Amino acid sequence: MTVNPARPAPGDSPGTPPDAGGAPDDYLERRALRRGSAGWLLLTGLGVAYVVSGDFSGWNFGLAEGGFGGLAIAMVLMGIMYGCMVFSLAELSSVLPTAGGGYGFARRALGPWGGFLTGTAILIEYVLAPAAISIFIGDYVESLGLFGLTSGWPVYLFCFVVFIGIHLWGVGEALRFSFVVTGIAVTALLIFAVGAFTRFDAANLNDIPVDASAFGSNSWLPMGLLGIWAAFPFGMWFFLGVEGVPLAAEETREPARTLPKAIRWSMAILVVLALLTFFASAGSRGAAALQDAGNPLVEALQPDGEPTTLSRIINYAGLAGLVASFFSLIYAGSRQLFALSRAGYLPRFLSLTSRRKAPYLGLLVPGAIGFGLAAATGDGARMLNVAVFGATISYALMSLSHIVLRRREPELHRPYRTPGGIATSSVALTLACAALVATFLVDVVAAVIALVVYGVAVAYFGFYSRHHLVAKAPEEEFAALAAAEAELDRG
């Protein structure tokens, strides 16, 4: 680890003497989050909120890539990947309960480069995904005819201003708001499943025409075996974001006990919602009718194209689901940016917190970037594909971190231990690498955009920020302590 012994951090008083990490004595005091604001129930709600919008739309485009059978297998494999990964993250979060989340785990296991690469990949996911969702919110507002608004920059701006404002108010208030909106969305999904299953017909599941030229194609795999792989990114939509729960570590009561419990419960709820949503919608209307639908759940409830009372309810609930995910992903992005900048990986002034202990620049800067991207492009699907690319890189590196720490530090105190140990995280690592490659099958342009952004960030770290890390940051202190203990053991 390299630290700057003399240079004060940007945003700090220039007359304050720096510590050994190049930061003034009150460095961490000016970068403190509100402790003990969340228990396991609010964190479980946060985990579901990250993901719930993916149940309402997006996953169905995987039907065009692999058909019902291909997407079903992809969903199962991606569910296994997320299940294995969250059990690994539960262990890691009990060992290193800091706001860095995946970045902090990789920092301890893989060093500064591994930490930065993981944190940057996570940040790409959590900056791009809210921008994309704001566009989808605009589409819903327009389709519902709310206030006569059309999808455009005023709606996107409203989303960012109002929901970032709630986050600036305080984390406790923000998580409670998220919990309520998520509860509405989950209730609507359960009501949808009941209504859709009354029209269920197994013949609807395999009504997509078979591509006879595709290897291994049949009625269940109309695009052949390769279609399974191509559907991986869409199978992820049922779970994408749940890995963000550990980012709330420093604002959690008893994090070593609370975080693993919340992570496990979040994943269990998401698995149930995924199965209900997938089978009910495809069996009700047919896979062919849903493969290109912007609002597949509503489409599933309108076989004649005419709105029903239930379809209208689900339409409004879809908007609630989008708001829940948008709101929670803003939270996740701000905490990842906060942790990276507090440790000096990104400009340090971004980690300053307000009197209400909210990382205000960590909220405002990504929000401004997200709004700018949404207003300039209007291409939510492309931005989500970029976010998925970043996510898969972080999944591979976080799973690898679990393996490395199990092998290198077997005696490390682990309040929670992953069932299956290294075998579990190895499965997650293998599937994450497969999902990363699959993103090129779906959207090469999005993958290239993500690689360019990633490359610029890596250049910044390699040429500048790795020489200006802050020794006082929790993740750096954990690493320094581990290095000292290793040195003592060797001596």
C-alpha positions as CSV (number, residue, x, y, z in Angstrom):
1,M,0.0,0.0,0.0
2,T,1.4,3.4,-0.9
3,V,0.2,6.5,1.0
4,N,1.0,10.2,0.6
5,P,2.7,11.4,3.9
6,A,2.4,15.1,3.3
7,R,-0.4,16.2,1.0
8,P,-3.8,17.1,2.6
9,A,-6.9,15.7,1.0
10,P,-8.9,17.9,-1.3
11,G,-11.8,19.4,0.6
12,D,-9.9,19.4,3.9
13,S,-8.5,22.5,5.7
14,P,-5.0,23.2,4.2
15,G,-3.6,24.2,7.6
16,T,-4.4,21.0,9.3
17,P,-1.4,18.7,9.7
18,P,-1.8,15.4,7.8
19,D,-1.5,12.0,9.4
20,A,0.6,9.1,8.1
21,G,-2.0,8.5,5.4
22,G,-1.9,12.0,4.0
23,A,-5.1,13.1,5.8
24,P,-5.8,15.5,8.7
25,D,-6.6,14.3,12.2
26,D,-10.4,14.9,11.7
27,Y,-10.4,13.1,8.3
28,L,-12.7,10.2,9.3
29,E,-14.9,12.5,11.5
30,R,-15.8,14.5,8.4
31,R,-16.6,11.2,6.6
32,A,-18.8,9.4,9.1
33,L,-22.1,7.7,8.3
34,R,-25.0,7.4,10.8
35,R,-24.4,4.2,12.8
36,G,-27.1,1.8,13.8
37,S,-29.7,3.1,11.5
38,A,-30.8,-0.2,10.0
39,G,-31.8,-3.6,11.4
40,W,-32.1,-6.9,9.4
41,L,-35.7,-6.2,8.3
42,L,-34.9,-2.9,6.6
43,L,-31.8,-4.4,5.1
44,T,-33.8,-7.3,3.7
45,G,-36.2,-4.8,2.2
46,L,-33.2,-3.0,0.7
47,G,-31.9,-6.2,-0.9
48,V,-35.3,-6.9,-2.5
49,A,-35.7,-3.2,-3.5
50,Y,-32.5,-3.4,-5.5
51,V,-33.9,-6.1,-7.7
52,V,-37.7,-5.9,-7.7
53,S,-38.0,-3.7,-10.9
54,G,-36.4,-6.6,-12.8
55,D,-39.5,-8.7,-12.0
56,F,-41.7,-6.2,-13.8
57,S,-39.7,-5.9,-17.0
58,G,-36.5,-6.7,-18.8
59,W,-36.2,-10.4,-18.1
60,N,-38.7,-11.2,-20.8
61,F,-36.2,-10.1,-23.6
62,G,-34.4,-13.3,-22.7
63,L,-37.3,-15.2,-24.3
64,A,-36.2,-13.8,-27.7
65,E,-32.6,-15.1,-27.0
66,G,-33.3,-18.6,-25.8
67,G,-37.1,-19.2,-25.7
68,F,-38.8,-20.3,-22.6
69,G,-36.6,-23.3,-22.0
70,G,-33.4,-21.4,-22.6
71,L,-34.4,-18.6,-20.3
72,A,-35.6,-21.0,-17.7
73,I,-32.2,-22.8,-17.6
74,A,-30.4,-19.5,-17.6
75,M,-32.5,-18.2,-14.7
76,V,-31.7,-21.4,-12.7
77,L,-28.0,-21.1,-13.4
78,M,-27.9,-17.4,-12.6
79,G,-30.0,-18.1,-9.5
80,I,-27.3,-20.7,-8.4
81,M,-24.6,-18.1,-9.2
82,Y,-26.3,-15.5,-7.0
83,G,-27.1,-18.0,-4.3
84,C,-23.5,-19.1,-4.1
85,M,-22.3,-15.6,-4.2
86,V,-24.5,-14.2,-1.5
87,F,-23.6,-17.0,0.9
88,S,-19.9,-16.0,0.2
89,L,-20.7,-12.3,0.7
90,A,-22.5,-13.1,3.9
91,E,-19.3,-14.6,5.3
92,L,-17.2,-11.7,4.0
93,S,-19.5,-9.0,5.4
94,S,-19.4,-10.6,8.8
95,V,-15.6,-10.4,8.7
96,L,-15.2,-6.9,7.1
97,P,-18.4,-4.9,7.9
98,T,-17.5,-1.6,6.1
99,A,-19.3,0.6,3.6
100,G,-16.9,-0.6,0.9
101,G,-18.8,-3.9,0.5
102,G,-17.3,-5.9,-2.4
103,Y,-14.5,-3.4,-2.8
104,G,-13.5,-3.9,0.8
105,F,-13.5,-7.7,0.5
106,A,-11.4,-7.6,-2.7
107,R,-9.0,-5.0,-1.1
108,R,-8.3,-7.4,1.7
109,A,-7.9,-10.5,-0.5
110,L,-6.4,-9.2,-3.7
111,G,-4.6,-6.0,-2.7
112,P,-5.2,-2.4,-3.9
113,W,-5.5,-3.3,-7.6
114,G,-8.1,-6.0,-6.8
115,G,-10.0,-3.6,-4.6
116,F,-10.1,-0.9,-7.2
117,L,-11.0,-3.1,-10.0
118,T,-13.9,-4.6,-8.0
119,G,-15.1,-1.2,-6.7
120,T,-15.0,0.4,-10.1
121,A,-17.0,-2.5,-11.6
122,I,-19.6,-2.1,-8.9
123,L,-19.7,1.6,-9.4
124,I,-20.3,1.2,-13.1
125,E,-23.3,-1.0,-12.3
126,Y,-24.8,1.4,-9.7
127,V,-24.3,4.6,-11.7
128,L,-25.7,3.3,-15.0
129,A,-28.6,1.3,-13.6
130,P,-30.5,4.2,-12.0
131,A,-30.0,6.2,-15.2
132,A,-31.6,3.5,-17.1
133,I,-34.5,3.0,-14.6
134,S,-35.3,6.7,-14.7
135,I,-36.0,6.3,-18.4
136,F,-38.2,3.3,-17.7
137,I,-40.0,5.4,-15.1
138,G,-40.6,8.0,-17.7
139,D,-42.1,5.4,-20.0
140,Y,-44.4,4.2,-17.3
141,V,-45.5,7.8,-16.5
142,E,-46.3,8.4,-20.1
143,S,-48.1,5.1,-20.7
144,L,-50.3,5.6,-17.6
145,G,-51.1,9.2,-18.7
146,L,-50.0,10.6,-15.3
147,F,-50.4,14.4,-15.2
148,G,-50.3,14.5,-19.0
149,L,-46.5,14.0,-18.9
150,T,-44.4,12.4,-21.6
151,S,-41.2,10.5,-21.1
152,G,-38.3,13.0,-21.2
153,W,-35.8,15.0,-19.2
154,P,-38.3,16.7,-16.9
155,V,-39.4,13.3,-15.5
156,Y,-35.9,12.1,-15.2
157,L,-34.9,15.3,-13.4
158,F,-37.8,15.0,-11.0
159,C,-36.8,11.4,-10.1
160,F,-33.2,12.3,-9.3
161,V,-34.0,15.5,-7.4
162,V,-36.8,14.1,-5.2
163,F,-35.2,10.8,-4.4
164,I,-31.7,12.1,-3.9
165,G,-33.3,14.7,-1.6
166,I,-34.8,11.9,0.6
167,H,-31.4,10.3,0.8
168,L,-29.9,13.6,1.9
169,W,-32.5,13.8,4.6
170,G,-31.1,10.7,6.3
171,V,-30.4,7.0,5.8
172,G,-33.1,5.8,8.3
173,E,-35.8,7.8,6.5
174,A,-34.5,6.6,3.1
175,L,-34.5,2.9,4.0
176,R,-38.0,3.2,5.5
177,F,-39.3,4.9,2.4
178,S,-37.7,2.1,0.3
179,F,-39.2,-0.6,2.5
180,V,-42.7,0.8,2.0
181,V,-42.5,1.2,-1.7
182,T,-40.9,-2.3,-2.0
183,G,-43.7,-3.8,0.0
184,I,-46.2,-2.4,-2.4
185,A,-44.4,-3.8,-5.4
186,V,-44.0,-7.3,-3.8
187,T,-47.6,-7.4,-2.8
188,A,-48.6,-6.5,-6.4
189,L,-46.4,-9.3,-7.8
190,L,-48.1,-11.9,-5.5
191,I,-51.5,-10.6,-6.7
192,F,-50.4,-10.8,-10.3
193,A,-49.3,-14.4,-9.8
194,V,-52.7,-15.4,-8.4
195,G,-54.5,-13.7,-11.3
196,A,-52.2,-15.0,-14.0
197,F,-52.2,-18.6,-12.8
198,T,-56.0,-18.7,-13.3
199,R,-55.2,-18.5,-17.1
200,F,-52.2,-20.8,-17.0
201,D,-51.7,-23.2,-20.0
202,A,-48.5,-25.2,-20.3
203,A,-48.8,-25.1,-24.1
204,N,-48.2,-21.3,-24.0
205,L,-44.7,-21.9,-22.6
206,N,-43.2,-23.2,-25.9
207,D,-45.0,-21.3,-28.6
208,I,-41.9,-19.5,-30.0
209,P,-41.1,-20.8,-33.5
210,V,-38.1,-23.2,-33.6
211,D,-35.0,-22.1,-35.4
212,A,-34.1,-25.4,-37.2
213,S,-30.6,-24.1,-38.0
214,A,-29.7,-23.7,-34.4
215,F,-27.7,-26.6,-32.8
216,G,-29.8,-28.5,-30.4
217,S,-33.0,-26.6,-31.1
218,N,-36.5,-28.0,-30.2
219,S,-39.8,-26.6,-29.0
220,W,-38.3,-25.9,-25.5
221,L,-35.0,-24.5,-26.8
222,P,-36.1,-22.8,-30.0
223,M,-32.7,-21.0,-30.4
224,G,-30.7,-24.1,-29.5
225,L,-28.1,-24.6,-26.8
226,L,-26.4,-21.3,-27.5
227,G,-29.6,-19.6,-26.7
228,I,-29.2,-20.7,-23.0
229,W,-25.9,-18.9,-22.8
230,A,-27.2,-15.8,-24.6
231,A,-30.1,-15.6,-22.1
232,F,-27.7,-15.5,-19.1
233,P,-27.8,-11.6,-18.8
234,F,-31.6,-11.7,-18.7
235,G,-31.7,-14.5,-16.2
236,M,-29.7,-12.2,-14.0
237,W,-32.4,-9.6,-14.0
238,F,-34.4,-11.5,-11.4
239,F,-31.4,-11.1,-8.9
240,L,-29.3,-8.2,-10.2
241,G,-28.3,-5.9,-7.3
242,V,-28.9,-8.0,-4.3
243,E,-25.1,-8.1,-3.7
244,G,-25.4,-4.4,-2.6
245,V,-26.7,-5.3,0.9
246,P,-23.2,-5.2,2.5
247,L,-22.8,-1.6,1.4
248,A,-25.0,-0.7,4.4
249,A,-22.6,-2.3,6.8
250,E,-21.5,0.9,8.6
251,E,-25.1,2.0,9.1
252,T,-26.3,-1.3,10.5
253,R,-26.9,-2.5,14.0
254,E,-24.7,-5.5,14.8
255,P,-23.5,-5.9,11.2
256,A,-21.7,-9.3,11.8
257,R,-25.0,-10.8,12.7
258,T,-27.5,-8.6,10.8
259,L,-25.9,-8.6,7.3
260,P,-25.7,-12.4,6.7
261,K,-29.3,-12.7,7.9
262,A,-30.6,-9.9,5.6
263,I,-28.6,-11.2,2.6
264,R,-30.0,-14.8,3.0
265,W,-33.6,-13.6,3.5
266,S,-33.4,-11.2,0.5
267,M,-32.2,-14.0,-1.8
268,A,-34.9,-16.4,-0.6
269,I,-37.6,-13.8,-1.3
270,L,-36.2,-13.0,-4.7
271,V,-36.1,-16.7,-5.7
272,V,-39.8,-17.1,-4.9
273,L,-40.7,-13.9,-6.8
274,A,-38.7,-15.0,-9.8
275,L,-40.4,-18.4,-10.1
276,L,-43.9,-17.0,-9.6
277,T,-43.4,-14.1,-12.1
278,F,-41.7,-16.2,-14.8
279,F,-44.1,-19.1,-14.9
280,A,-47.3,-17.2,-14.3
281,S,-46.6,-14.6,-17.0
282,A,-45.4,-17.0,-19.7
283,G,-48.0,-19.6,-19.0
284,S,-50.8,-17.0,-19.0
285,R,-50.2,-15.2,-22.3
286,G,-47.5,-17.2,-24.0
287,A,-43.7,-16.7,-24.4
288,A,-44.1,-15.4,-28.0
289,A,-46.3,-12.5,-26.9
290,L,-44.0,-11.5,-24.1
291,Q,-40.6,-11.7,-25.7
292,D,-40.7,-8.1,-27.0
293,A,-43.1,-6.5,-24.5
294,G,-42.0,-3.4,-22.6
295,N,-44.5,-4.3,-19.9
296,P,-44.7,-8.1,-19.8
297,L,-46.8,-8.5,-16.7
298,V,-49.5,-6.2,-18.0
299,E,-49.4,-7.9,-21.4
300,A,-49.9,-11.2,-19.7
301,L,-53.1,-10.0,-18.1
302,Q,-54.5,-8.6,-21.3
303,P,-55.0,-11.5,-23.7
304,D,-57.4,-9.4,-25.9
305,G,-55.3,-6.3,-25.6
306,E,-58.0,-4.6,-23.5
307,P,-57.0,-3.3,-20.0
308,T,-58.6,-5.0,-17.0
309,T,-58.8,-3.8,-13.4
310,L,-56.0,-6.2,-12.4
311,S,-53.8,-5.1,-15.3
312,R,-54.2,-1.4,-14.3
313,I,-53.3,-2.3,-10.7
314,I,-50.2,-4.1,-11.9
315,N,-49.3,-1.2,-14.2
316,Y,-49.2,1.2,-11.3
317,A,-47.4,-1.4,-9.2
318,G,-44.7,-1.7,-11.9
319,L,-44.1,2.0,-11.4
320,A,-43.7,1.4,-7.7
321,G,-41.2,-1.4,-8.4
322,L,-39.2,0.9,-10.6
323,V,-39.1,3.6,-8.0
324,A,-38.0,1.1,-5.3
325,S,-35.1,-0.1,-7.4
326,F,-34.1,3.4,-8.6
327,F,-34.2,4.7,-5.0
328,S,-32.1,1.8,-3.6
329,L,-29.6,1.8,-6.4
330,I,-28.9,5.4,-5.7
331,Y,-28.1,4.5,-2.2
332,A,-25.8,1.7,-3.2
333,G,-23.9,3.8,-5.7
334,S,-23.4,6.6,-3.1
335,R,-22.0,4.2,-0.5
336,Q,-19.6,2.6,-3.0
337,L,-18.4,6.0,-4.2
338,F,-18.1,7.1,-0.6
339,A,-15.9,4.1,0.4
340,L,-13.6,4.4,-2.6
341,S,-13.1,8.1,-2.2
342,R,-12.6,7.9,1.6
343,A,-9.7,5.5,1.0
344,G,-8.2,7.7,-1.7
345,Y,-9.0,5.5,-4.7
346,L,-11.2,8.3,-6.1
347,P,-10.9,12.1,-5.3
348,R,-11.3,12.3,-1.5
349,F,-13.7,15.2,-1.4
350,L,-16.4,12.9,-2.8
351,S,-16.6,11.2,0.6
352,L,-17.4,14.2,2.7
353,T,-20.7,13.8,4.7
354,S,-23.2,16.4,5.8
355,R,-24.4,17.2,9.3
356,R,-27.1,14.4,8.8
357,K,-24.2,12.0,8.1
358,A,-25.2,11.6,4.4
359,P,-22.4,11.5,1.7
360,Y,-23.9,14.4,-0.1
361,L,-21.4,14.6,-3.0
362,G,-21.5,10.8,-3.3
363,L,-25.2,11.2,-4.0
364,L,-25.1,14.4,-6.1
365,V,-22.2,13.6,-8.4
366,P,-23.4,10.1,-9.6
367,G,-27.0,11.6,-9.8
368,A,-25.8,14.4,-12.1
369,I,-24.0,11.9,-14.3
370,G,-27.0,9.5,-14.4
371,F,-29.4,12.3,-15.2
372,G,-27.0,13.6,-18.0
373,L,-26.8,10.1,-19.5
374,A,-30.5,9.6,-19.4
375,A,-31.4,13.0,-20.8
376,A,-28.7,12.8,-23.6
377,T,-29.3,9.2,-24.8
378,G,-32.8,8.0,-23.7
379,D,-31.4,4.5,-24.2
380,G,-32.2,2.6,-21.0
381,A,-31.6,-0.9,-22.5
382,R,-28.1,0.0,-23.6
383,M,-27.2,1.5,-20.2
384,L,-28.5,-1.6,-18.4
385,N,-26.4,-3.8,-20.5
386,V,-23.4,-1.7,-19.6
387,A,-24.4,-2.1,-15.9
388,V,-24.7,-5.9,-16.3
389,F,-21.2,-6.0,-17.8
390,G,-19.8,-4.2,-14.7
391,A,-21.8,-6.4,-12.4
392,T,-20.4,-9.6,-13.8
393,I,-16.8,-8.4,-13.4
394,S,-17.5,-7.6,-9.8
395,Y,-19.1,-11.0,-9.1
396,A,-16.1,-12.8,-10.4
397,L,-13.7,-10.8,-8.3
398,M,-15.8,-11.0,-5.1
399,S,-16.1,-14.7,-5.5
400,L,-12.4,-15.0,-6.0
401,S,-11.8,-12.9,-2.9
402,H,-13.7,-15.4,-0.8
403,I,-11.6,-18.2,-2.2
404,V,-8.3,-16.3,-1.6
405,L,-9.2,-15.4,2.0
406,R,-10.3,-18.9,2.8
407,R,-7.0,-20.3,1.6
408,R,-4.6,-17.5,2.8
409,E,-6.3,-16.7,6.2
410,P,-8.0,-19.9,7.3
411,E,-7.8,-18.8,11.0
412,L,-9.5,-15.4,10.4
413,H,-12.5,-15.0,12.8
414,R,-15.7,-15.7,10.8
415,P,-18.9,-15.1,12.7
416,Y,-20.7,-16.6,9.7
417,R,-19.3,-19.3,7.5
418,T,-20.4,-20.0,3.9
419,P,-22.0,-23.4,3.5
420,G,-19.8,-25.5,1.3
421,G,-16.9,-23.1,1.7
422,I,-14.6,-22.7,-1.3
423,A,-16.7,-25.0,-3.4
424,T,-19.6,-22.6,-3.1
425,S,-17.7,-19.5,-4.2
426,S,-15.9,-21.5,-7.0
427,V,-19.4,-22.2,-8.5
428,A,-20.2,-18.5,-8.3
429,L,-16.8,-17.6,-9.9
430,T,-17.3,-20.0,-12.8
431,L,-20.8,-18.9,-13.6
432,A,-19.9,-15.2,-13.2
433,C,-17.1,-15.7,-15.9
434,A,-19.6,-17.4,-18.2
435,A,-22.1,-14.5,-17.7
436,L,-19.4,-12.0,-18.4
437,V,-18.7,-13.6,-21.8
438,A,-22.4,-13.9,-22.5
439,T,-22.8,-10.1,-22.4
440,F,-20.8,-9.9,-25.7
441,L,-23.4,-12.2,-27.2
442,V,-26.2,-9.8,-26.3
443,D,-24.8,-6.3,-26.8
444,V,-21.2,-5.9,-28.0
445,V,-21.4,-2.1,-28.1
446,A,-22.4,-2.0,-24.4
447,A,-19.6,-4.3,-23.5
448,V,-17.1,-2.2,-25.4
449,I,-18.4,1.0,-23.7
450,A,-18.0,-0.6,-20.3
451,L,-14.5,-1.7,-21.2
452,V,-13.5,1.9,-22.3
453,V,-14.9,3.4,-19.0
454,Y,-13.1,0.7,-17.1
455,G,-9.9,1.4,-18.9
456,V,-10.0,5.2,-18.1
457,A,-10.6,4.4,-14.5
458,V,-7.7,1.9,-14.4
459,A,-5.4,4.5,-15.9
460,Y,-6.4,7.1,-13.3
461,F,-5.6,4.6,-10.5
462,G,-2.4,3.3,-12.0
463,F,-0.9,6.8,-12.7
464,Y,-2.3,8.7,-9.8
465,S,-4.6,7.5,-7.0
466,R,-2.7,4.4,-6.0
467,H,0.1,6.7,-4.8
468,H,-2.4,8.7,-2.6
469,L,-4.3,6.1,-0.6
470,V,-5.4,6.9,2.9
471,A,-4.0,4.7,5.6
472,K,-6.8,5.7,8.1
473,A,-9.6,4.3,5.9
474,P,-11.1,1.2,7.4
475,E,-10.3,-1.0,4.4
476,E,-6.7,0.1,4.4
477,E,-6.4,-0.4,8.2
478,F,-7.8,-3.9,7.8
479,A,-5.2,-4.6,5.1
480,A,-2.3,-3.1,7.1
481,L,-3.3,-5.1,10.2
482,A,-3.4,-8.3,8.2
483,A,0.0,-7.5,6.7
484,A,1.5,-6.9,10.2
485,E,0.1,-10.1,11.5
486,A,1.5,-12.0,8.6
487,E,4.9,-10.5,9.2
488,L,4.8,-11.5,12.9
489,D,3.8,-15.0,11.9
490,R,6.8,-15.2,9.5
491,G,9.1,-13.9,12.2
